[in-house]
Amino acid sequence: EEGFHGAQDHLAPDLVIIPNHGFDLKSGFKGHDDVFGVGPRNGMHSFDNATLLIDDPEVSVSDDIDLYNITPTILDLMEIDTDATFEGRSLI
């Protein structure tokens, strides 16, 4: 409300992320009622430039983080035990 003004300010994002040089963020654009739908512009994931945001002082970031680590990390954060085998590891 303080950052955007005008007739279309109701369309303004709740969060704006500006990546560091060399990083490219991808996302979809869709309405409030369609959280998991397909929008006109959709994100993609690659092994070189996927984005992971973690706000936890216990997590340290290193160069060996891989896209394969996302699922084990999310399951660990949610304290979900599974017998599934993953190629990645939890970052927690």
Stockholm file with secondary structure:
# STOCKHOLM 1.0

chainA/1-92         EEGFHGAQDHLAPDLVIIPNHGFDLKSGFKGHDDVFGVGPRNGMHSFDNATLLIDDPEVSVSDDIDLYNITPTILDLMEIDTDATFEGRSLI
#=GR chainA/1-92 SS CCSCCSTTGGGSCSCCCCCCTTCCCCCCCCCTTCSSSCCSSCCCCCTTTCCCCCCCTTCCCCTTCCGGGHHHHHHHHTTCCCCCCCSSCCCC
#=GC SS_cons        CCSCCSTTGGGSCSCCCCCCTTCCCCCCCCCTTCSSSCCSSCCCCCTTTCCCCCCCTTCCCCTTCCGGGHHHHHHHHTTCCCCCCCSSCCCC
//
